[in-house]
């Protein structure tokens, strides 16, 4: 996974998302996924660039989003990462 990414509002249009991809300086071979954020700026999901390219309609980029964000609060069953 590349440390470079594009993050957009989950309400961004597919056309707007594709324009951001086209104008990005991120190497095309590393830009595979766009991160989506909600109105509060929190990660709400992601969508593959290839999915946007295959869309036949110009709806919202995040509808339907492909992946819900994975998150975990440190608990006994989900410990915090430890530096090694």
Residue, then its C-alpha position, 0 to 999 in steps of 0.5 A: x500500500x502506498x502512503x500517497x492517497x486521494x481522500x474525498x467526501x463520500x458525497x463527491x460525484x463520480x465525475x469529480x472523483x475521476x477528475x481528481x484522479x486525472x489531475x493527481x500527481x500520484x503515480x497511476x500504478x500506485x493509485x488504486x483506491x480512493x478513501x471516502x470521508x463523512x461530513x465530520x471528516x472521518x473515514x467512512x469507506x473506500x472505492x477502487x479507481x477501476x470501479x469508478x472507471x466502470x460506472x455508467x452513471x455519474x452518481x456519488x463516488x461513494x455510492x455504493x462504497x465498496x469497503x467499510x472502514x476497519x477500526x478497532x478500539x484497544x481492548x483485551x481482544x483487540x490490543x494496541x499495537x506495540x513498538x518493537 
